[in-house]
Amino acid sequence: MSDRPHMLNSGEGRENRVLSVVLAVALFLILGISALNIWIATCFELVLVDGPSMEETLQNGDALYIGLHDEVERGDIVVIDVSGYPDLFPTEGGGEHFIIKRIIGLEGDAVYAEDGVVYRKLSGEDEFTPLSEDYVKGETIDFGPVEVGENEIFFLGDHRSVSKDSSRVGCLALSDVVGVVTDFSLAHKDLITGWVNFWHSGSV
């Protein structure tokens, strides 16, 4: 009979060890999820496309994540804060105003368009080269050449017939870029949009 309490103590020990492991795993998962949420909130922002200026690449209502600390490169799709340009981009009642466009030129570049084709001379180069833009919808108006100044960006919408962009308003400051649309978002925008439509709301 003296062995019975010993057996009970062994079973209780095993239960306690299992409970400790379960609690440790749960704590690890909670901390991991919290760290992931902090990282996402710090490095990315969820936006919704409002308007047709980036068709067919992006559609009105598409949900995307933008990288808040990504370096801007030619060809990137970016969100730009144009709240500081009420004369160029007026809104009812003022306030924050954001647009989403594609970066065509950076500091030192020169850009012009002729007969529907955009030509770009990169900083430090001598010759203009026509851009291959299979994403374009509509007609690109003739403009330029435009010299992209220090810490400036030249941007166009993919739907050239309806986009209000650098072809009409000129260059803006690089510092106006809020973030760069991530490659993951572009590859999985339908999935992200479906998820956001179910759980969230917002607009760009």
ROGURO-179842 format. One record per residue (C-alpha): residue in three letters; z negated, x, y. Coordinates in steps of 0.2 Angstrom, whole numbers, plus 5000, padded with zeros to 4 digits. Layout:
<rec><r>Ala</r><c3>Z</c3><c1>X</c1><c2>Y</c2></rec>
...
//
This chain:
<rec><r>Met</r><c3>5000</c3><c1>5000</c1><c2>5000</c2></rec>
<rec><r>Ser</r><c3>4997</c3><c1>5015</c1><c2>5011</c2></rec>
<rec><r>Asp</r><c3>5016</c3><c1>5018</c1><c2>5011</c2></rec>
<rec><r>Arg</r><c3>5021</c3><c1>5001</c1><c2>5019</c2></rec>
<rec><r>Pro</r><c3>5015</c3><c1>5005</c1><c2>5037</c2></rec>
<rec><r>His</r><c3>5025</c3><c1>5022</c1><c2>5036</c2></rec>
<rec><r>Met</r><c3>5041</c3><c1>5013</c1><c2>5031</c2></rec>
<rec><r>Leu</r><c3>5039</c3><c1>5001</c1><c2>5045</c2></rec>
<rec><r>Asn</r><c3>5036</c3><c1>5015</c1><c2>5058</c2></rec>
<rec><r>Ser</r><c3>5052</c3><c1>5023</c1><c2>5051</c2></rec>
<rec><r>Gly</r><c3>5062</c3><c1>5007</c1><c2>5054</c2></rec>
<rec><r>Glu</r><c3>5055</c3><c1>5005</c1><c2>5071</c2></rec>
<rec><r>Gly</r><c3>5060</c3><c1>5023</c1><c2>5075</c2></rec>
<rec><r>Arg</r><c3>5077</c3><c1>5020</c1><c2>5070</c2></rec>
<rec><r>Glu</r><c3>5078</c3><c1>5004</c1><c2>5081</c2></rec>
<rec><r>Asn</r><c3>5071</c3><c1>5013</c1><c2>5096</c2></rec>
<rec><r>Arg</r><c3>5084</c3><c1>5027</c1><c2>5094</c2></rec>
<rec><r>Val</r><c3>5098</c3><c1>5015</c1><c2>5093</c2></rec>
<rec><r>Leu</r><c3>5092</c3><c1>5005</c1><c2>5108</c2></rec>
<rec><r>Ser</r><c3>5091</c3><c1>5022</c1><c2>5118</c2></rec>
<rec><r>Val</r><c3>5109</c3><c1>5026</c1><c2>5113</c2></rec>
<rec><r>Val</r><c3>5115</c3><c1>5008</c1><c2>5118</c2></rec>
<rec><r>Leu</r><c3>5106</c3><c1>5010</c1><c2>5135</c2></rec>
<rec><r>Ala</r><c3>5113</c3><c1>5027</c1><c2>5138</c2></rec>
<rec><r>Val</r><c3>5130</c3><c1>5021</c1><c2>5134</c2></rec>
<rec><r>Ala</r><c3>5128</c3><c1>5006</c1><c2>5146</c2></rec>
<rec><r>Leu</r><c3>5121</c3><c1>5017</c1><c2>5160</c2></rec>
<rec><r>Phe</r><c3>5136</c3><c1>5029</c1><c2>5158</c2></rec>
<rec><r>Leu</r><c3>5148</c3><c1>5015</c1><c2>5159</c2></rec>
<rec><r>Ile</r><c3>5140</c3><c1>5007</c1><c2>5174</c2></rec>
<rec><r>Leu</r><c3>5139</c3><c1>5024</c1><c2>5183</c2></rec>
<rec><r>Gly</r><c3>5157</c3><c1>5028</c1><c2>5178</c2></rec>
<rec><r>Ile</r><c3>5164</c3><c1>5011</c1><c2>5184</c2></rec>
<rec><r>Ser</r><c3>5154</c3><c1>5013</c1><c2>5200</c2></rec>
<rec><r>Ala</r><c3>5161</c3><c1>5030</c1><c2>5203</c2></rec>
<rec><r>Leu</r><c3>5178</c3><c1>5024</c1><c2>5200</c2></rec>
<rec><r>Asn</r><c3>5176</c3><c1>5009</c1><c2>5212</c2></rec>
<rec><r>Ile</r><c3>5170</c3><c1>5021</c1><c2>5225</c2></rec>
<rec><r>Trp</r><c3>5185</c3><c1>5033</c1><c2>5222</c2></rec>
<rec><r>Ile</r><c3>5197</c3><c1>5018</c1><c2>5223</c2></rec>
<rec><r>Ala</r><c3>5189</c3><c1>5011</c1><c2>5239</c2></rec>
<rec><r>Thr</r><c3>5189</c3><c1>5029</c1><c2>5247</c2></rec>
<rec><r>Cys</r><c3>5207</c3><c1>5034</c1><c2>5242</c2></rec>
<rec><r>Phe</r><c3>5217</c3><c1>5018</c1><c2>5241</c2></rec>
<rec><r>Glu</r><c3>5219</c3><c1>5001</c1><c2>5249</c2></rec>
<rec><r>Leu</r><c3>5227</c3><c1>4985</c1><c2>5243</c2></rec>
<rec><r>Val</r><c3>5240</c3><c1>4977</c1><c2>5254</c2></rec>
<rec><r>Leu</r><c3>5252</c3><c1>4963</c1><c2>5253</c2></rec>
<rec><r>Val</r><c3>5270</c3><c1>4963</c1><c2>5259</c2></rec>
<rec><r>Asp</r><c3>5274</c3><c1>4951</c1><c2>5273</c2></rec>
<rec><r>Gly</r><c3>5292</c3><c1>4948</c1><c2>5277</c2></rec>
<rec><r>Pro</r><c3>5309</c3><c1>4953</c1><c2>5270</c2></rec>
<rec><r>Ser</r><c3>5312</c3><c1>4970</c1><c2>5279</c2></rec>
<rec><r>Met</r><c3>5310</c3><c1>4980</c1><c2>5263</c2></rec>
<rec><r>Glu</r><c3>5321</c3><c1>4970</c1><c2>5251</c2></rec>
<rec><r>Glu</r><c3>5327</c3><c1>4972</c1><c2>5238</c2></rec>
<rec><r>Thr</r><c3>5314</c3><c1>4986</c1><c2>5234</c2></rec>
<rec><r>Leu</r><c3>5300</c3><c1>4975</c1><c2>5239</c2></rec>
<rec><r>Gln</r><c3>5298</c3><c1>4956</c1><c2>5241</c2></rec>
<rec><r>Asn</r><c3>5288</c3><c1>4946</c1><c2>5252</c2></rec>
<rec><r>Gly</r><c3>5271</c3><c1>4944</c1><c2>5244</c2></rec>
<rec><r>Asp</r><c3>5272</c3><c1>4959</c1><c2>5233</c2></rec>
<rec><r>Ala</r><c3>5255</c3><c1>4968</c1><c2>5231</c2></rec>
<rec><r>Leu</r><c3>5254</c3><c1>4987</c1><c2>5232</c2></rec>
<rec><r>Tyr</r><c3>5241</c3><c1>5001</c1><c2>5233</c2></rec>
<rec><r>Ile</r><c3>5243</c3><c1>5014</c1><c2>5246</c2></rec>
<rec><r>Gly</r><c3>5236</c3><c1>5031</c1><c2>5246</c2></rec>
<rec><r>Leu</r><c3>5225</c3><c1>5034</c1><c2>5261</c2></rec>
<rec><r>His</r><c3>5226</c3><c1>5053</c1><c2>5261</c2></rec>
<rec><r>Asp</r><c3>5243</c3><c1>5056</c1><c2>5254</c2></rec>
<rec><r>Glu</r><c3>5254</c3><c1>5068</c1><c2>5263</c2></rec>
<rec><r>Val</r><c3>5269</c3><c1>5059</c1><c2>5270</c2></rec>
<rec><r>Glu</r><c3>5286</c3><c1>5065</c1><c2>5264</c2></rec>
<rec><r>Arg</r><c3>5304</c3><c1>5059</c1><c2>5267</c2></rec>
<rec><r>Gly</r><c3>5309</c3><c1>5044</c1><c2>5256</c2></rec>
<rec><r>Asp</r><c3>5291</c3><c1>5038</c1><c2>5255</c2></rec>
<rec><r>Ile</r><c3>5287</c3><c1>5020</c1><c2>5258</c2></rec>
<rec><r>Val</r><c3>5273</c3><c1>5019</c1><c2>5270</c2></rec>
<rec><r>Val</r><c3>5262</c3><c1>5007</c1><c2>5280</c2></rec>
<rec><r>Ile</r><c3>5262</c3><c1>5010</c1><c2>5298</c2></rec>
<rec><r>Asp</r><c3>5249</c3><c1>5003</c1><c2>5311</c2></rec>
<rec><r>Val</r><c3>5259</c3><c1>4997</c1><c2>5326</c2></rec>
<rec><r>Ser</r><c3>5244</c3><c1>4989</c1><c2>5335</c2></rec>
<rec><r>Gly</r><c3>5246</c3><c1>5002</c1><c2>5349</c2></rec>
<rec><r>Tyr</r><c3>5264</c3><c1>4996</c1><c2>5353</c2></rec>
<rec><r>Pro</r><c3>5262</c3><c1>4978</c1><c2>5358</c2></rec>
<rec><r>Asp</r><c3>5278</c3><c1>4979</c1><c2>5368</c2></rec>
<rec><r>Leu</r><c3>5289</c3><c1>4985</c1><c2>5353</c2></rec>
<rec><r>Phe</r><c3>5280</c3><c1>4975</c1><c2>5340</c2></rec>
<rec><r>Pro</r><c3>5272</c3><c1>4959</c1><c2>5349</c2></rec>
<rec><r>Thr</r><c3>5260</c3><c1>4948</c1><c2>5339</c2></rec>
<rec><r>Glu</r><c3>5253</c3><c1>4931</c1><c2>5344</c2></rec>
<rec><r>Gly</r><c3>5235</c3><c1>4934</c1><c2>5350</c2></rec>
<rec><r>Gly</r><c3>5237</c3><c1>4953</c1><c2>5349</c2></rec>
<rec><r>Gly</r><c3>5225</c3><c1>4962</c1><c2>5336</c2></rec>
<rec><r>Glu</r><c3>5230</c3><c1>4973</c1><c2>5322</c2></rec>
<rec><r>His</r><c3>5248</c3><c1>4973</c1><c2>5316</c2></rec>
<rec><r>Phe</r><c3>5255</c3><c1>4983</c1><c2>5302</c2></rec>
<rec><r>Ile</r><c3>5273</c3><c1>4986</c1><c2>5296</c2></rec>
<rec><r>Ile</r><c3>5280</c3><c1>4993</c1><c2>5279</c2></rec>
<rec><r>Lys</r><c3>5295</c3><c1>5005</c1><c2>5280</c2></rec>
<rec><r>Arg</r><c3>5303</c3><c1>5020</c1><c2>5272</c2></rec>
<rec><r>Ile</r><c3>5302</c3><c1>5037</c1><c2>5280</c2></rec>
<rec><r>Ile</r><c3>5319</c3><c1>5045</c1><c2>5284</c2></rec>
<rec><r>Gly</r><c3>5315</c3><c1>5059</c1><c2>5295</c2></rec>
<rec><r>Leu</r><c3>5300</c3><c1>5070</c1><c2>5299</c2></rec>
<rec><r>Glu</r><c3>5296</c3><c1>5083</c1><c2>5313</c2></rec>
<rec><r>Gly</r><c3>5311</c3><c1>5093</c1><c2>5318</c2></rec>
<rec><r>Asp</r><c3>5324</c3><c1>5082</c1><c2>5309</c2></rec>
<rec><r>Ala</r><c3>5339</c3><c1>5073</c1><c2>5317</c2></rec>
<rec><r>Val</r><c3>5346</c3><c1>5057</c1><c2>5311</c2></rec>
<rec><r>Tyr</r><c3>5361</c3><c1>5046</c1><c2>5316</c2></rec>
<rec><r>Ala</r><c3>5371</c3><c1>5032</c1><c2>5308</c2></rec>
<rec><r>Glu</r><c3>5389</c3><c1>5029</c1><c2>5308</c2></rec>
<rec><r>Asp</r><c3>5400</c3><c1>5016</c1><c2>5299</c2></rec>
<rec><r>Gly</r><c3>5385</c3><c1>5010</c1><c2>5289</c2></rec>
<rec><r>Val</r><c3>5380</c3><c1>5028</c1><c2>5283</c2></rec>
<rec><r>Val</r><c3>5364</c3><c1>5037</c1><c2>5288</c2></rec>
<rec><r>Tyr</r><c3>5366</c3><c1>5056</c1><c2>5291</c2></rec>
<rec><r>Arg</r><c3>5351</c3><c1>5067</c1><c2>5292</c2></rec>
<rec><r>Lys</r><c3>5349</c3><c1>5086</c1><c2>5297</c2></rec>
<rec><r>Leu</r><c3>5333</c3><c1>5093</c1><c2>5291</c2></rec>
<rec><r>Ser</r><c3>5322</c3><c1>5104</c1><c2>5301</c2></rec>
<rec><r>Gly</r><c3>5329</c3><c1>5121</c1><c2>5302</c2></rec>
<rec><r>Glu</r><c3>5346</c3><c1>5117</c1><c2>5295</c2></rec>
<rec><r>Asp</r><c3>5363</c3><c1>5116</c1><c2>5305</c2></rec>
<rec><r>Glu</r><c3>5373</c3><c1>5102</c1><c2>5296</c2></rec>
<rec><r>Phe</r><c3>5371</c3><c1>5084</c1><c2>5294</c2></rec>
<rec><r>Thr</r><c3>5371</c3><c1>5077</c1><c2>5277</c2></rec>
<rec><r>Pro</r><c3>5375</c3><c1>5058</c1><c2>5272</c2></rec>
<rec><r>Leu</r><c3>5360</c3><c1>5050</c1><c2>5263</c2></rec>
<rec><r>Ser</r><c3>5363</c3><c1>5042</c1><c2>5246</c2></rec>
<rec><r>Glu</r><c3>5354</c3><c1>5025</c1><c2>5249</c2></rec>
<rec><r>Asp</r><c3>5357</c3><c1>5014</c1><c2>5234</c2></rec>
<rec><r>Tyr</r><c3>5342</c3><c1>5004</c1><c2>5239</c2></rec>
<rec><r>Val</r><c3>5349</c3><c1>4997</c1><c2>5255</c2></rec>
<rec><r>Lys</r><c3>5353</c3><c1>4979</c1><c2>5258</c2></rec>
<rec><r>Gly</r><c3>5363</c3><c1>4973</c1><c2>5273</c2></rec>
<rec><r>Glu</r><c3>5372</c3><c1>4983</c1><c2>5286</c2></rec>
<rec><r>Thr</r><c3>5365</c3><c1>4998</c1><c2>5294</c2></rec>
<rec><r>Ile</r><c3>5369</c3><c1>4998</c1><c2>5313</c2></rec>
<rec><r>Asp</r><c3>5376</c3><c1>5013</c1><c2>5321</c2></rec>
<rec><r>Phe</r><c3>5363</c3><c1>5023</c1><c2>5331</c2></rec>
<rec><r>Gly</r><c3>5358</c3><c1>5041</c1><c2>5337</c2></rec>
<rec><r>Pro</r><c3>5358</c3><c1>5055</c1><c2>5334</c2></rec>
<rec><r>Val</r><c3>5339</c3><c1>5054</c1><c2>5336</c2></rec>
<rec><r>Glu</r><c3>5328</c3><c1>5070</c1><c2>5336</c2></rec>
<rec><r>Val</r><c3>5312</c3><c1>5068</c1><c2>5328</c2></rec>
<rec><r>Gly</r><c3>5298</c3><c1>5075</c1><c2>5339</c2></rec>
<rec><r>Glu</r><c3>5282</c3><c1>5085</c1><c2>5335</c2></rec>
<rec><r>Asn</r><c3>5271</c3><c1>5075</c1><c2>5324</c2></rec>
<rec><r>Glu</r><c3>5283</c3><c1>5060</c1><c2>5324</c2></rec>
<rec><r>Ile</r><c3>5291</c3><c1>5050</c1><c2>5310</c2></rec>
<rec><r>Phe</r><c3>5308</c3><c1>5041</c1><c2>5309</c2></rec>
<rec><r>Phe</r><c3>5308</c3><c1>5026</c1><c2>5298</c2></rec>
<rec><r>Leu</r><c3>5320</c3><c1>5012</c1><c2>5292</c2></rec>
<rec><r>Gly</r><c3>5318</c3><c1>4996</c1><c2>5282</c2></rec>
<rec><r>Asp</r><c3>5328</c3><c1>4994</c1><c2>5266</c2></rec>
<rec><r>His</r><c3>5335</c3><c1>4978</c1><c2>5272</c2></rec>
<rec><r>Arg</r><c3>5344</c3><c1>4985</c1><c2>5287</c2></rec>
<rec><r>Ser</r><c3>5351</c3><c1>4968</c1><c2>5294</c2></rec>
<rec><r>Val</r><c3>5333</c3><c1>4961</c1><c2>5297</c2></rec>
<rec><r>Ser</r><c3>5322</c3><c1>4977</c1><c2>5299</c2></rec>
<rec><r>Lys</r><c3>5315</c3><c1>4981</c1><c2>5316</c2></rec>
<rec><r>Asp</r><c3>5313</c3><c1>5000</c1><c2>5314</c2></rec>
<rec><r>Ser</r><c3>5317</c3><c1>5017</c1><c2>5322</c2></rec>
<rec><r>Ser</r><c3>5335</c3><c1>5012</c1><c2>5323</c2></rec>
<rec><r>Arg</r><c3>5329</c3><c1>5000</c1><c2>5337</c2></rec>
<rec><r>Val</r><c3>5313</c3><c1>5007</c1><c2>5343</c2></rec>
<rec><r>Gly</r><c3>5314</c3><c1>5025</c1><c2>5340</c2></rec>
<rec><r>Cys</r><c3>5301</c3><c1>5037</c1><c2>5333</c2></rec>
<rec><r>Leu</r><c3>5282</c3><c1>5034</c1><c2>5331</c2></rec>
<rec><r>Ala</r><c3>5268</c3><c1>5045</c1><c2>5329</c2></rec>
<rec><r>Leu</r><c3>5264</c3><c1>5052</c1><c2>5312</c2></rec>
<rec><r>Ser</r><c3>5246</c3><c1>5048</c1><c2>5315</c2></rec>
<rec><r>Asp</r><c3>5251</c3><c1>5029</c1><c2>5315</c2></rec>
<rec><r>Val</r><c3>5254</c3><c1>5030</c1><c2>5296</c2></rec>
<rec><r>Val</r><c3>5240</c3><c1>5021</c1><c2>5287</c2></rec>
<rec><r>Gly</r><c3>5245</c3><c1>5026</c1><c2>5269</c2></rec>
<rec><r>Val</r><c3>5259</c3><c1>5029</c1><c2>5257</c2></rec>
<rec><r>Val</r><c3>5264</c3><c1>5017</c1><c2>5244</c2></rec>
<rec><r>Thr</r><c3>5259</c3><c1>5025</c1><c2>5227</c2></rec>
<rec><r>Asp</r><c3>5272</c3><c1>5028</c1><c2>5213</c2></rec>
<rec><r>Phe</r><c3>5261</c3><c1>5018</c1><c2>5201</c2></rec>
<rec><r>Ser</r><c3>5262</c3><c1>5003</c1><c2>5213</c2></rec>
<rec><r>Leu</r><c3>5281</c3><c1>5004</c1><c2>5214</c2></rec>
<rec><r>Ala</r><c3>5282</c3><c1>5005</c1><c2>5195</c2></rec>
<rec><r>His</r><c3>5270</c3><c1>4991</c1><c2>5191</c2></rec>
<rec><r>Lys</r><c3>5271</c3><c1>4980</c1><c2>5207</c2></rec>
<rec><r>Asp</r><c3>5274</c3><c1>4964</c1><c2>5197</c2></rec>
<rec><r>Leu</r><c3>5258</c3><c1>4967</c1><c2>5186</c2></rec>
<rec><r>Ile</r><c3>5248</c3><c1>4971</c1><c2>5202</c2></rec>
<rec><r>Thr</r><c3>5255</c3><c1>4956</c1><c2>5211</c2></rec>
<rec><r>Gly</r><c3>5251</c3><c1>4944</c1><c2>5197</c2></rec>
<rec><r>Trp</r><c3>5233</c3><c1>4951</c1><c2>5196</c2></rec>
<rec><r>Val</r><c3>5230</c3><c1>4950</c1><c2>5215</c2></rec>
<rec><r>Asn</r><c3>5237</c3><c1>4932</c1><c2>5216</c2></rec>
<rec><r>Phe</r><c3>5224</c3><c1>4928</c1><c2>5203</c2></rec>
<rec><r>Trp</r><c3>5209</c3><c1>4936</c1><c2>5211</c2></rec>
<rec><r>His</r><c3>5213</c3><c1>4942</c1><c2>5229</c2></rec>
<rec><r>Ser</r><c3>5221</c3><c1>4938</c1><c2>5246</c2></rec>
<rec><r>Gly</r><c3>5227</c3><c1>4949</c1><c2>5260</c2></rec>
<rec><r>Ser</r><c3>5243</c3><c1>4954</c1><c2>5270</c2></rec>
<rec><r>Val</r><c3>5252</c3><c1>4968</c1><c2>5278</c2></rec>
//
